[in-house]
């Protein structure tokens, strides 16, 4: 995780790096699988599906564990 910068405040799409639901469950990312909207603000990364928050973490964790693209 060296040299990983936390995500800046903004709107993103996040895709799980895991390719199966079983792998996502094992990683603790099942609520995000296969992808979700992501909003980073005030030191939190919040994941949404259908407009409902389904999971959250810190912006550095999100940057490391998901494929994140600016929305």
PDB file of N, H, CA, C and O in Angstrom:
ATOM      1  N   UNK A   1       0.816  -1.192   0.000  1.00  0.00           N
ATOM      2  CA  UNK A   1       0.000   0.000   0.000  1.00  0.00           C
ATOM      3  C   UNK A   1       0.857   1.252   0.000  1.00  0.00           C
ATOM      4  O   UNK A   1       0.330   2.360   0.098  1.00  0.00           O
ATOM      5  N   UNK A   2       2.107   1.102  -0.103  1.00  0.00           N
ATOM      6  H   UNK A   2       2.535   0.202  -0.183  1.00  0.00           H
ATOM      7  CA  UNK A   2       2.990   2.256  -0.130  1.00  0.00           C
ATOM      8  C   UNK A   2       2.696   3.084  -1.371  1.00  0.00           C
ATOM      9  O   UNK A   2       2.455   2.537  -2.448  1.00  0.00           O
ATOM     10  N   UNK A   3       2.716   4.396  -1.221  1.00  0.00           N
ATOM     11  H   UNK A   3       2.911   4.840  -0.346  1.00  0.00           H
ATOM     12  CA  UNK A   3       2.477   5.335  -2.309  1.00  0.00           C
ATOM     13  C   UNK A   3       1.036   5.370  -2.794  1.00  0.00           C
ATOM     14  O   UNK A   3       0.769   5.920  -3.862  1.00  0.00           O
ATOM     15  N   UNK A   4       0.109   4.807  -2.049  1.00  0.00           N
ATOM     16  H   UNK A   4       0.327   4.360  -1.181  1.00  0.00           H
ATOM     17  CA  UNK A   4      -1.304   4.867  -2.419  1.00  0.00           C
ATOM     18  C   UNK A   4      -1.894   6.130  -1.815  1.00  0.00           C
ATOM     19  O   UNK A   4      -1.778   6.373  -0.614  1.00  0.00           O
ATOM     20  N   UNK A   5      -2.523   6.922  -2.656  1.00  0.00           N
ATOM     21  H   UNK A   5      -2.618   6.725  -3.632  1.00  0.00           H
ATOM     22  CA  UNK A   5      -3.144   8.157  -2.185  1.00  0.00           C
ATOM     23  C   UNK A   5      -4.637   7.916  -1.998  1.00  0.00           C
ATOM     24  O   UNK A   5      -5.263   7.240  -2.815  1.00  0.00           O
ATOM     25  N   UNK A   6      -5.210   8.460  -0.935  1.00  0.00           N
ATOM     26  H   UNK A   6      -4.702   9.009  -0.272  1.00  0.00           H
ATOM     27  CA  UNK A   6      -6.653   8.325  -0.755  1.00  0.00           C
ATOM     28  C   UNK A   6      -7.389   9.034  -1.884  1.00  0.00           C
ATOM     29  O   UNK A   6      -6.878   9.991  -2.465  1.00  0.00           O
ATOM     30  N   UNK A   7      -8.566   8.568  -2.183  1.00  0.00           N
ATOM     31  H   UNK A   7      -8.981   7.790  -1.711  1.00  0.00           H
ATOM     32  CA  UNK A   7      -9.394   9.211  -3.202  1.00  0.00           C
ATOM     33  C   UNK A   7      -9.792  10.594  -2.717  1.00  0.00           C
ATOM     34  O   UNK A   7     -10.057  10.797  -1.532  1.00  0.00           O
ATOM     35  N   UNK A   8      -9.832  11.531  -3.633  1.00  0.00           N
ATOM     36  H   UNK A   8      -9.617  11.366  -4.596  1.00  0.00           H
ATOM     37  CA  UNK A   8     -10.291  12.882  -3.314  1.00  0.00           C
ATOM     38  C   UNK A   8     -11.811  12.910  -3.315  1.00  0.00           C
ATOM     39  O   UNK A   8     -12.456  12.054  -3.919  1.00  0.00           O
ATOM     40  N   UNK A   9     -12.374  13.894  -2.638  1.00  0.00           N
ATOM     41  H   UNK A   9     -11.850  14.590  -2.147  1.00  0.00           H
ATOM     42  CA  UNK A   9     -13.825  14.053  -2.635  1.00  0.00           C
ATOM     43  C   UNK A   9     -14.337  14.104  -4.071  1.00  0.00           C
ATOM     44  O   UNK A   9     -13.760  14.778  -4.924  1.00  0.00           O
ATOM     45  N   UNK A  10     -15.416  13.389  -4.322  1.00  0.00           N
ATOM     46  H   UNK A  10     -15.884  12.842  -3.628  1.00  0.00           H
ATOM     47  CA  UNK A  10     -15.995  13.381  -5.650  1.00  0.00           C
ATOM     48  C   UNK A  10     -16.872  12.167  -5.877  1.00  0.00           C
ATOM     49  O   UNK A  10     -17.081  11.349  -4.981  1.00  0.00           O
ATOM     50  N   UNK A  11     -17.383  12.067  -7.102  1.00  0.00           N
ATOM     51  H   UNK A  11     -17.214  12.731  -7.830  1.00  0.00           H
ATOM     52  CA  UNK A  11     -18.248  10.960  -7.500  1.00  0.00           C
ATOM     53  C   UNK A  11     -17.473  10.030  -8.414  1.00  0.00           C
ATOM     54  O   UNK A  11     -16.764  10.469  -9.320  1.00  0.00           O
ATOM     55  N   UNK A  12     -17.621   8.727  -8.158  1.00  0.00           N
ATOM     56  H   UNK A  12     -18.197   8.370  -7.423  1.00  0.00           H
ATOM     57  CA  UNK A  12     -16.895   7.700  -8.884  1.00  0.00           C
ATOM     58  C   UNK A  12     -17.797   6.501  -9.165  1.00  0.00           C
ATOM     59  O   UNK A  12     -18.907   6.404  -8.642  1.00  0.00           O
ATOM     60  N   UNK A  13     -17.306   5.608  -9.987  1.00  0.00           N
ATOM     61  H   UNK A  13     -16.404   5.688 -10.411  1.00  0.00           H
ATOM     62  CA  UNK A  13     -17.866   4.265 -10.080  1.00  0.00           C
ATOM     63  C   UNK A  13     -16.783   3.334  -9.553  1.00  0.00           C
ATOM     64  O   UNK A  13     -15.597   3.528  -9.818  1.00  0.00           O
ATOM     65  N   UNK A  14     -17.200   2.336  -8.816  1.00  0.00           N
ATOM     66  H   UNK A  14     -18.164   2.178  -8.601  1.00  0.00           H
ATOM     67  CA  UNK A  14     -16.263   1.388  -8.222  1.00  0.00           C
ATOM     68  C   UNK A  14     -16.621  -0.019  -8.678  1.00  0.00           C
ATOM     69  O   UNK A  14     -17.783  -0.422  -8.633  1.00  0.00           O
ATOM     70  N   UNK A  15     -15.624  -0.749  -9.109  1.00  0.00           N
ATOM     71  H   UNK A  15     -14.680  -0.422  -9.145  1.00  0.00           H
ATOM     72  CA  UNK A  15     -15.802  -2.131  -9.542  1.00  0.00           C
ATOM     73  C   UNK A  15     -14.957  -3.013  -8.646  1.00  0.00           C
ATOM     74  O   UNK A  15     -13.791  -2.715  -8.389  1.00  0.00           O
ATOM     75  N   UNK A  16     -15.546  -4.100  -8.170  1.00  0.00           N
ATOM     76  H   UNK A  16     -16.494  -4.342  -8.378  1.00  0.00           H
ATOM     77  CA  UNK A  16     -14.791  -5.052  -7.352  1.00  0.00           C
ATOM     78  C   UNK A  16     -13.660  -5.658  -8.171  1.00  0.00           C
ATOM     79  O   UNK A  16     -13.828  -5.952  -9.355  1.00  0.00           O
ATOM     80  N   UNK A  17     -12.523  -5.841  -7.543  1.00  0.00           N
ATOM     81  H   UNK A  17     -12.387  -5.602  -6.581  1.00  0.00           H
ATOM     82  CA  UNK A  17     -11.415  -6.525  -8.208  1.00  0.00           C
ATOM     83  C   UNK A  17     -11.665  -8.032  -8.248  1.00  0.00           C
ATOM     84  O   UNK A  17     -11.066  -8.736  -9.061  1.00  0.00           O
ATOM     85  N   UNK A  18     -12.541  -8.528  -7.381  1.00  0.00           N
ATOM     86  H   UNK A  18     -13.028  -7.956  -6.720  1.00  0.00           H
ATOM     87  CA  UNK A  18     -12.890  -9.939  -7.383  1.00  0.00           C
ATOM     88  C   UNK A  18     -13.790 -10.229  -8.583  1.00  0.00           C
ATOM     89  O   UNK A  18     -14.646  -9.420  -8.941  1.00  0.00           O
ATOM     90  N   UNK A  19     -13.588 -11.381  -9.190  1.00  0.00           N
ATOM     91  H   UNK A  19     -12.893 -12.039  -8.899  1.00  0.00           H
ATOM     92  CA  UNK A  19     -14.340 -11.710 -10.404  1.00  0.00           C
ATOM     93  C   UNK A  19     -15.558 -12.590 -10.150  1.00  0.00           C
ATOM     94  O   UNK A  19     -16.353 -12.808 -11.065  1.00  0.00           O
ATOM     95  N   UNK A  20     -15.724 -13.098  -8.935  1.00  0.00           N
ATOM     96  H   UNK A  20     -15.078 -12.921  -8.193  1.00  0.00           H
ATOM     97  CA  UNK A  20     -16.896 -13.920  -8.617  1.00  0.00           C
ATOM     98  C   UNK A  20     -17.516 -13.416  -7.315  1.00  0.00           C
ATOM     99  O   UNK A  20     -16.853 -12.774  -6.499  1.00  0.00           O
ATOM    100  N   UNK A  21     -18.778 -13.716  -7.145  1.00  0.00           N
ATOM    101  H   UNK A  21     -19.316 -14.237  -7.807  1.00  0.00           H
ATOM    102  CA  UNK A  21     -19.453 -13.306  -5.914  1.00  0.00           C
ATOM    103  C   UNK A  21     -18.833 -14.001  -4.713  1.00  0.00           C
ATOM    104  O   UNK A  21     -18.750 -13.405  -3.639  1.00  0.00           O
ATOM    105  N   UNK A  22     -18.395 -15.252  -4.867  1.00  0.00           N
ATOM    106  H   UNK A  22     -18.462 -15.736  -5.739  1.00  0.00           H
ATOM    107  CA  UNK A  22     -17.769 -15.956  -3.746  1.00  0.00           C
ATOM    108  C   UNK A  22     -16.483 -15.269  -3.304  1.00  0.00           C
ATOM    109  O   UNK A  22     -16.224 -15.142  -2.107  1.00  0.00           O
ATOM    110  N   UNK A  23     -15.691 -14.834  -4.250  1.00  0.00           N
ATOM    111  H   UNK A  23     -15.902 -14.937  -5.222  1.00  0.00           H
ATOM    112  CA  UNK A  23     -14.457 -14.114  -3.914  1.00  0.00           C
ATOM    113  C   UNK A  23     -14.790 -12.775  -3.252  1.00  0.00           C
ATOM    114  O   UNK A  23     -14.102 -12.355  -2.321  1.00  0.00           O
ATOM    115  N   UNK A  24     -15.839 -12.107  -3.729  1.00  0.00           N
ATOM    116  H   UNK A  24     -16.397 -12.448  -4.485  1.00  0.00           H
ATOM    117  CA  UNK A  24     -16.253 -10.832  -3.140  1.00  0.00           C
ATOM    118  C   UNK A  24     -16.749 -11.032  -1.709  1.00  0.00           C
ATOM    119  O   UNK A  24     -16.458 -10.215  -0.834  1.00  0.00           O
ATOM    120  N   UNK A  25     -17.486 -12.099  -1.466  1.00  0.00           N
ATOM    121  H   UNK A  25     -17.722 -12.762  -2.177  1.00  0.00           H
ATOM    122  CA  UNK A  25     -17.947 -12.408  -0.114  1.00  0.00           C
ATOM    123  C   UNK A  25     -16.745 -12.641   0.796  1.00  0.00           C
ATOM    124  O   UNK A  25     -16.699 -12.118   1.910  1.00  0.00           O
ATOM    125  N   UNK A  26     -15.779 -13.419   0.330  1.00  0.00           N
ATOM    126  H   UNK A  26     -15.817 -13.844  -0.574  1.00  0.00           H
ATOM    127  CA  UNK A  26     -14.589 -13.715   1.129  1.00  0.00           C
ATOM    128  C   UNK A  26     -13.805 -12.440   1.456  1.00  0.00           C
ATOM    129  O   UNK A  26     -13.207 -12.337   2.527  1.00  0.00           O
ATOM    130  N   UNK A  27     -13.808 -11.478   0.541  1.00  0.00           N
ATOM    131  H   UNK A  27     -14.294 -11.563  -0.329  1.00  0.00           H
ATOM    132  CA  UNK A  27     -13.089 -10.219   0.750  1.00  0.00           C
ATOM    133  C   UNK A  27     -13.909  -9.207   1.549  1.00  0.00           C
ATOM    134  O   UNK A  27     -13.384  -8.172   1.958  1.00  0.00           O
ATOM    135  N   UNK A  28     -15.190  -9.498   1.773  1.00  0.00           N
ATOM    136  H   UNK A  28     -15.616 -10.339   1.441  1.00  0.00           H
ATOM    137  CA  UNK A  28     -16.057  -8.569   2.490  1.00  0.00           C
ATOM    138  C   UNK A  28     -16.657  -7.493   1.609  1.00  0.00           C
ATOM    139  O   UNK A  28     -17.129  -6.470   2.106  1.00  0.00           O
ATOM    140  N   UNK A  29     -16.642  -7.720   0.289  1.00  0.00           N
ATOM    141  H   UNK A  29     -16.259  -8.550  -0.115  1.00  0.00           H
ATOM    142  CA  UNK A  29     -17.119  -6.716  -0.664  1.00  0.00           C
ATOM    143  C   UNK A  29     -18.409  -7.124  -1.376  1.00  0.00           C
ATOM    144  O   UNK A  29     -18.721  -6.582  -2.436  1.00  0.00           O
ATOM    145  N   UNK A  30     -19.151  -8.054  -0.820  1.00  0.00           N
ATOM    146  H   UNK A  30     -18.898  -8.494   0.042  1.00  0.00           H
ATOM    147  CA  UNK A  30     -20.330  -8.585  -1.507  1.00  0.00           C
ATOM    148  C   UNK A  30     -21.396  -7.524  -1.777  1.00  0.00           C
ATOM    149  O   UNK A  30     -22.112  -7.612  -2.774  1.00  0.00           O
ATOM    150  N   UNK A  31     -21.507  -6.531  -0.909  1.00  0.00           N
ATOM    151  H   UNK A  31     -20.925  -6.460  -0.099  1.00  0.00           H
ATOM    152  CA  UNK A  31     -22.533  -5.500  -1.116  1.00  0.00           C
ATOM    153  C   UNK A  31     -22.211  -4.602  -2.305  1.00  0.00           C
ATOM    154  O   UNK A  31     -23.107  -3.988  -2.886  1.00  0.00           O
ATOM    155  N   UNK A  32     -20.949  -4.528  -2.660  1.00  0.00           N
ATOM    156  H   UNK A  32     -20.222  -5.027  -2.189  1.00  0.00           H
ATOM    157  CA  UNK A  32     -20.515  -3.687  -3.775  1.00  0.00           C
ATOM    158  C   UNK A  32     -20.499  -4.469  -5.084  1.00  0.00           C
ATOM    159  O   UNK A  32     -20.616  -3.865  -6.150  1.00  0.00           O
ATOM    160  N   UNK A  33     -20.357  -5.799  -5.038  1.00  0.00           N
ATOM    161  H   UNK A  33     -20.262  -6.290  -4.172  1.00  0.00           H
ATOM    162  CA  UNK A  33     -20.203  -6.636  -6.230  1.00  0.00           C
ATOM    163  C   UNK A  33     -21.387  -6.512  -7.177  1.00  0.00           C
ATOM    164  O   UNK A  33     -22.524  -6.457  -6.707  1.00  0.00           O
ATOM    165  N   UNK A  34     -21.178  -6.466  -8.478  1.00  0.00           N
ATOM    166  H   UNK A  34     -20.255  -6.511  -8.860  1.00  0.00           H
ATOM    167  CA  UNK A  34     -19.898  -6.346  -9.165  1.00  0.00           C
ATOM    168  C   UNK A  34     -19.412  -4.899  -9.232  1.00  0.00           C
ATOM    169  O   UNK A  34     -18.215  -4.642  -9.369  1.00  0.00           O
ATOM    170  N   UNK A  35     -20.367  -3.943  -9.133  1.00  0.00           N
ATOM    171  H   UNK A  35     -21.338  -4.151  -9.022  1.00  0.00           H
ATOM    172  CA  UNK A  35     -19.954  -2.535  -9.127  1.00  0.00           C
ATOM    173  C   UNK A  35     -21.023  -1.687  -8.452  1.00  0.00           C
ATOM    174  O   UNK A  35     -22.166  -2.110  -8.278  1.00  0.00           O
ATOM    175  N   UNK A  36     -20.617  -0.479  -8.079  1.00  0.00           N
ATOM    176  H   UNK A  36     -19.688  -0.136  -8.220  1.00  0.00           H
ATOM    177  CA  UNK A  36     -21.533   0.433  -7.393  1.00  0.00           C
ATOM    178  C   UNK A  36     -21.080   1.868  -7.639  1.00  0.00           C
ATOM    179  O   UNK A  36     -19.946   2.122  -8.044  1.00  0.00           O
ATOM    180  N   UNK A  37     -21.991   2.792  -7.384  1.00  0.00           N
ATOM    181  H   UNK A  37     -22.913   2.587  -7.054  1.00  0.00           H
ATOM    182  CA  UNK A  37     -21.638   4.206  -7.396  1.00  0.00           C
ATOM    183  C   UNK A  37     -20.876   4.485  -6.109  1.00  0.00           C
ATOM    184  O   UNK A  37     -21.121   3.847  -5.085  1.00  0.00           O
ATOM    185  N   UNK A  38     -19.964   5.424  -6.161  1.00  0.00           N
ATOM    186  H   UNK A  38     -19.765   5.942  -6.993  1.00  0.00           H
ATOM    187  CA  UNK A  38     -19.124   5.737  -5.012  1.00  0.00           C
ATOM    188  C   UNK A  38     -19.041   7.251  -4.851  1.00  0.00           C
ATOM    189  O   UNK A  38     -18.732   7.976  -5.797  1.00  0.00           O
ATOM    190  N   UNK A  39     -19.319   7.706  -3.653  1.00  0.00           N
ATOM    191  H   UNK A  39     -19.570   7.118  -2.885  1.00  0.00           H
ATOM    192  CA  UNK A  39     -19.171   9.129  -3.341  1.00  0.00           C
ATOM    193  C   UNK A  39     -18.197   9.251  -2.177  1.00  0.00           C
ATOM    194  O   UNK A  39     -18.384   8.642  -1.123  1.00  0.00           O
ATOM    195  N   UNK A  40     -17.164  10.042  -2.387  1.00  0.00           N
ATOM    196  H   UNK A  40     -17.013  10.537  -3.244  1.00  0.00           H
ATOM    197  CA  UNK A  40     -16.167  10.294  -1.343  1.00  0.00           C
ATOM    198  C   UNK A  40     -16.377  11.718  -0.835  1.00  0.00           C
ATOM    199  O   UNK A  40     -16.369  12.676  -1.608  1.00  0.00           O
ATOM    200  N   UNK A  41     -16.563  11.836   0.470  1.00  0.00           N
ATOM    201  H   UNK A  41     -16.569  11.057   1.098  1.00  0.00           H
ATOM    202  CA  UNK A  41     -16.692  13.160   1.093  1.00  0.00           C
ATOM    203  C   UNK A  41     -16.430  13.043   2.588  1.00  0.00           C
ATOM    204  O   UNK A  41     -16.730  12.027   3.216  1.00  0.00           O
ATOM    205  N   UNK A  42     -15.868  14.102   3.134  1.00  0.00           N
ATOM    206  H   UNK A  42     -15.624  14.927   2.623  1.00  0.00           H
ATOM    207  CA  UNK A  42     -15.629  14.196   4.579  1.00  0.00           C
ATOM    208  C   UNK A  42     -14.903  12.982   5.160  1.00  0.00           C
ATOM    209  O   UNK A  42     -15.216  12.541   6.265  1.00  0.00           O
ATOM    210  N   UNK A  43     -13.947  12.451   4.427  1.00  0.00           N
ATOM    211  H   UNK A  43     -13.692  12.809   3.529  1.00  0.00           H
ATOM    212  CA  UNK A  43     -13.146  11.340   4.934  1.00  0.00           C
ATOM    213  C   UNK A  43     -13.780   9.968   4.845  1.00  0.00           C
ATOM    214  O   UNK A  43     -13.267   9.018   5.435  1.00  0.00           O
ATOM    215  N   UNK A  44     -14.883   9.839   4.122  1.00  0.00           N
ATOM    216  H   UNK A  44     -15.299  10.611   3.642  1.00  0.00           H
ATOM    217  CA  UNK A  44     -15.560   8.553   3.958  1.00  0.00           C
ATOM    218  C   UNK A  44     -15.795   8.267   2.490  1.00  0.00           C
ATOM    219  O   UNK A  44     -16.044   9.174   1.695  1.00  0.00           O
ATOM    220  N   UNK A  45     -15.714   6.994   2.142  1.00  0.00           N
ATOM    221  H   UNK A  45     -15.512   6.258   2.787  1.00  0.00           H
ATOM    222  CA  UNK A  45     -16.074   6.507   0.814  1.00  0.00           C
ATOM    223  C   UNK A  45     -17.355   5.695   0.998  1.00  0.00           C
ATOM    224  O   UNK A  45     -17.353   4.659   1.662  1.00  0.00           O
ATOM    225  N   UNK A  46     -18.434   6.170   0.410  1.00  0.00           N
ATOM    226  H   UNK A  46     -18.436   7.012  -0.130  1.00  0.00           H
ATOM    227  CA  UNK A  46     -19.742   5.514   0.566  1.00  0.00           C
ATOM    228  C   UNK A  46     -20.184   4.950  -0.776  1.00  0.00           C
ATOM    229  O   UNK A  46     -20.174   5.644  -1.792  1.00  0.00           O
ATOM    230  N   UNK A  47     -20.572   3.680  -0.761  1.00  0.00           N
ATOM    231  H   UNK A  47     -20.580   3.116   0.064  1.00  0.00           H
ATOM    232  CA  UNK A  47     -20.974   2.963  -1.964  1.00  0.00           C
ATOM    233  C   UNK A  47     -22.493   2.883  -2.018  1.00  0.00           C
ATOM    234  O   UNK A  47     -23.150   2.628  -1.008  1.00  0.00           O
ATOM    235  N   UNK A  48     -23.049   3.105  -3.221  1.00  0.00           N
ATOM    236  H   UNK A  48     -22.515   3.311  -4.041  1.00  0.00           H
ATOM    237  CA  UNK A  48     -24.503   3.142  -3.403  1.00  0.00           C
ATOM    238  C   UNK A  48     -24.940   2.235  -4.544  1.00  0.00           C
ATOM    239  O   UNK A  48     -24.265   2.113  -5.566  1.00  0.00           O
ATOM    240  N   UNK A  49     -26.089   1.604  -4.337  1.00  0.00           N
ATOM    241  H   UNK A  49     -26.637   1.703  -3.507  1.00  0.00           H
ATOM    242  CA  UNK A  49     -26.770   0.855  -5.402  1.00  0.00           C
ATOM    243  C   UNK A  49     -28.231   1.270  -5.353  1.00  0.00           C
ATOM    244  O   UNK A  49     -28.862   1.231  -4.298  1.00  0.00           O
ATOM    245  N   UNK A  50     -28.759   1.664  -6.496  1.00  0.00           N
ATOM    246  H   UNK A  50     -28.246   1.696  -7.354  1.00  0.00           H
ATOM    247  CA  UNK A  50     -30.145   2.097  -6.543  1.00  0.00           C
ATOM    248  C   UNK A  50     -30.428   3.284  -5.638  1.00  0.00           C
ATOM    249  O   UNK A  50     -31.546   3.430  -5.143  1.00  0.00           O
ATOM    250  N   UNK A  51     -29.435   4.131  -5.416  1.00  0.00           N
ATOM    251  H   UNK A  51     -28.527   4.012  -5.819  1.00  0.00           H
ATOM    252  CA  UNK A  51     -29.604   5.309  -4.580  1.00  0.00           C
ATOM    253  C   UNK A  51     -29.524   5.047  -3.092  1.00  0.00           C
ATOM    254  O   UNK A  51     -29.650   5.977  -2.297  1.00  0.00           O
ATOM    255  N   UNK A  52     -29.315   3.786  -2.694  1.00  0.00           N
ATOM    256  H   UNK A  52     -29.213   3.030  -3.340  1.00  0.00           H
ATOM    257  CA  UNK A  52     -29.254   3.420  -1.282  1.00  0.00           C
ATOM    258  C   UNK A  52     -27.814   3.070  -0.902  1.00  0.00           C
ATOM    259  O   UNK A  52     -27.144   2.320  -1.612  1.00  0.00           O
ATOM    260  N   UNK A  53     -27.343   3.618   0.219  1.00  0.00           N
ATOM    261  H   UNK A  53     -27.887   4.227   0.796  1.00  0.00           H
ATOM    262  CA  UNK A  53     -25.992   3.296   0.686  1.00  0.00           C
ATOM    263  C   UNK A  53     -25.933   1.832   1.104  1.00  0.00           C
ATOM    264  O   UNK A  53     -26.757   1.364   1.890  1.00  0.00           O
ATOM    265  N   UNK A  54     -24.935   1.107   0.563  1.00  0.00           N
ATOM    266  H   UNK A  54     -24.266   1.487  -0.076  1.00  0.00           H
ATOM    267  CA  UNK A  54     -24.812  -0.321   0.856  1.00  0.00           C
ATOM    268  C   UNK A  54     -23.541  -0.683   1.618  1.00  0.00           C
ATOM    269  O   UNK A  54     -23.447  -1.763   2.201  1.00  0.00           O
ATOM    270  N   UNK A  55     -22.552   0.234   1.611  1.00  0.00           N
ATOM    271  H   UNK A  55     -22.628   1.111   1.137  1.00  0.00           H
ATOM    272  CA  UNK A  55     -21.293  -0.082   2.274  1.00  0.00           C
ATOM    273  C   UNK A  55     -20.470   1.184   2.366  1.00  0.00           C
ATOM    274  O   UNK A  55     -20.685   2.116   1.590  1.00  0.00           O
ATOM    275  N   UNK A  56     -19.521   1.238   3.309  1.00  0.00           N
ATOM    276  H   UNK A  56     -19.347   0.481   3.938  1.00  0.00           H
ATOM    277  CA  UNK A  56     -18.625   2.387   3.394  1.00  0.00           C
ATOM    278  C   UNK A  56     -17.269   1.951   3.936  1.00  0.00           C
ATOM    279  O   UNK A  56     -17.138   0.910   4.580  1.00  0.00           O
ATOM    280  N   UNK A  57     -16.281   2.767   3.662  1.00  0.00           N
ATOM    281  H   UNK A  57     -16.388   3.613   3.139  1.00  0.00           H
ATOM    282  CA  UNK A  57     -14.922   2.529   4.137  1.00  0.00           C
ATOM    283  C   UNK A  57     -14.167   3.844   4.031  1.00  0.00           C
ATOM    284  O   UNK A  57     -14.754   4.871   3.688  1.00  0.00           O
ATOM    285  N   UNK A  58     -12.878   3.824   4.319  1.00  0.00           N
ATOM    286  H   UNK A  58     -12.401   2.991   4.598  1.00  0.00           H
ATOM    287  CA  UNK A  58     -12.119   5.057   4.161  1.00  0.00           C
ATOM    288  C   UNK A  58     -11.612   5.168   2.721  1.00  0.00           C
ATOM    289  O   UNK A  58     -11.512   4.155   2.028  1.00  0.00           O
ATOM    290  N   UNK A  59     -11.296   6.358   2.268  1.00  0.00           N
ATOM    291  H   UNK A  59     -11.377   7.181   2.831  1.00  0.00           H
ATOM    292  CA  UNK A  59     -10.907   6.576   0.869  1.00  0.00           C
ATOM    293  C   UNK A  59      -9.621   5.866   0.442  1.00  0.00           C
ATOM    294  O   UNK A  59      -9.460   5.560  -0.739  1.00  0.00           O
ATOM    295  N   UNK A  60      -8.719   5.604   1.358  1.00  0.00           N
ATOM    296  H   UNK A  60      -8.850   5.853   2.317  1.00  0.00           H
ATOM    297  CA  UNK A  60      -7.502   4.875   1.003  1.00  0.00           C
ATOM    298  C   UNK A  60      -7.822   3.408   0.750  1.00  0.00           C
ATOM    299  O   UNK A  60      -7.327   2.824  -0.214  1.00  0.00           O
ATOM    300  N   UNK A  61      -8.643   2.808   1.604  1.00  0.00           N
ATOM    301  H   UNK A  61      -9.045   3.283   2.387  1.00  0.00           H
ATOM    302  CA  UNK A  61      -9.062   1.419   1.412  1.00  0.00           C
ATOM    303  C   UNK A  61      -9.758   1.273   0.061  1.00  0.00           C
ATOM    304  O   UNK A  61      -9.494   0.322  -0.675  1.00  0.00           O
ATOM    305  N   UNK A  62     -10.635   2.202  -0.263  1.00  0.00           N
ATOM    306  H   UNK A  62     -10.849   2.974   0.335  1.00  0.00           H
ATOM    307  CA  UNK A  62     -11.345   2.147  -1.545  1.00  0.00           C
ATOM    308  C   UNK A  62     -10.371   2.216  -2.717  1.00  0.00           C
ATOM    309  O   UNK A  62     -10.534   1.496  -3.703  1.00  0.00           O
ATOM    310  N   UNK A  63      -9.367   3.070  -2.616  1.00  0.00           N
ATOM    311  H   UNK A  63      -9.234   3.654  -1.816  1.00  0.00           H
ATOM    312  CA  UNK A  63      -8.390   3.228  -3.702  1.00  0.00           C
ATOM    313  C   UNK A  63      -7.585   1.946  -3.920  1.00  0.00           C
ATOM    314  O   UNK A  63      -7.205   1.629  -5.048  1.00  0.00           O
ATOM    315  N   UNK A  64      -7.330   1.222  -2.847  1.00  0.00           N
ATOM    316  H   UNK A  64      -7.639   1.479  -1.931  1.00  0.00           H
ATOM    317  CA  UNK A  64      -6.516   0.001  -2.943  1.00  0.00           C
ATOM    318  C   UNK A  64      -7.332  -1.196  -3.399  1.00  0.00           C
ATOM    319  O   UNK A  64      -6.848  -1.996  -4.200  1.00  0.00           O
ATOM    320  N   UNK A  65      -8.554  -1.340  -2.912  1.00  0.00           N
ATOM    321  H   UNK A  65      -8.947  -0.691  -2.261  1.00  0.00           H
ATOM    322  CA  UNK A  65      -9.302  -2.583  -3.071  1.00  0.00           C
ATOM    323  C   UNK A  65     -10.347  -2.596  -4.180  1.00  0.00           C
ATOM    324  O   UNK A  65     -10.971  -3.628  -4.424  1.00  0.00           O
ATOM    325  N   UNK A  66     -10.548  -1.468  -4.854  1.00  0.00           N
ATOM    326  H   UNK A  66     -10.041  -0.629  -4.656  1.00  0.00           H
ATOM    327  CA  UNK A  66     -11.526  -1.405  -5.944  1.00  0.00           C
ATOM    328  C   UNK A  66     -10.928  -0.720  -7.151  1.00  0.00           C
ATOM    329  O   UNK A  66     -10.015   0.097  -7.025  1.00  0.00           O
ATOM    330  N   UNK A  67     -11.444  -1.054  -8.321  1.00  0.00           N
ATOM    331  H   UNK A  67     -12.186  -1.717  -8.423  1.00  0.00           H
ATOM    332  CA  UNK A  67     -11.111  -0.319  -9.533  1.00  0.00           C
ATOM    333  C   UNK A  67     -12.037   0.895  -9.558  1.00  0.00           C
ATOM    334  O   UNK A  67     -13.251   0.747  -9.700  1.00  0.00           O
ATOM    335  N   UNK A  68     -11.483   2.069  -9.424  1.00  0.00           N
ATOM    336  H   UNK A  68     -10.497   2.190  -9.309  1.00  0.00           H
ATOM    337  CA  UNK A  68     -12.277   3.279  -9.258  1.00  0.00           C
ATOM    338  C   UNK A  68     -12.040   4.208 -10.444  1.00  0.00           C
ATOM    339  O   UNK A  68     -10.904   4.455 -10.848  1.00  0.00           O
ATOM    340  N   UNK A  69     -13.151   4.718 -10.992  1.00  0.00           N
ATOM    341  H   UNK A  69     -14.074   4.517 -10.663  1.00  0.00           H
ATOM    342  CA  UNK A  69     -13.087   5.648 -12.113  1.00  0.00           C
ATOM    343  C   UNK A  69     -13.987   6.833 -11.826  1.00  0.00           C
ATOM    344  O   UNK A  69     -15.086   6.667 -11.296  1.00  0.00           O
ATOM    345  N   UNK A  70     -13.534   8.019 -12.168  1.00  0.00           N
ATOM    346  H   UNK A  70     -12.642   8.153 -12.598  1.00  0.00           H
ATOM    347  CA  UNK A  70     -14.332   9.226 -11.953  1.00  0.00           C
ATOM    348  C   UNK A  70     -15.626   9.117 -12.752  1.00  0.00           C
ATOM    349  O   UNK A  70     -15.627   8.692 -13.907  1.00  0.00           O
ATOM    350  N   UNK A  71     -16.721   9.508 -12.117  1.00  0.00           N
ATOM    351  H   UNK A  71     -16.720   9.853 -11.179  1.00  0.00           H
ATOM    352  CA  UNK A  71     -18.037   9.433 -12.776  1.00  0.00           C
ATOM    353  C   UNK A  71     -18.269  10.667 -13.633  1.00  0.00           C
ATOM    354  O   UNK A  71     -19.317  10.791 -14.267  1.00  0.00           O
TER     355      UNK A  71
END
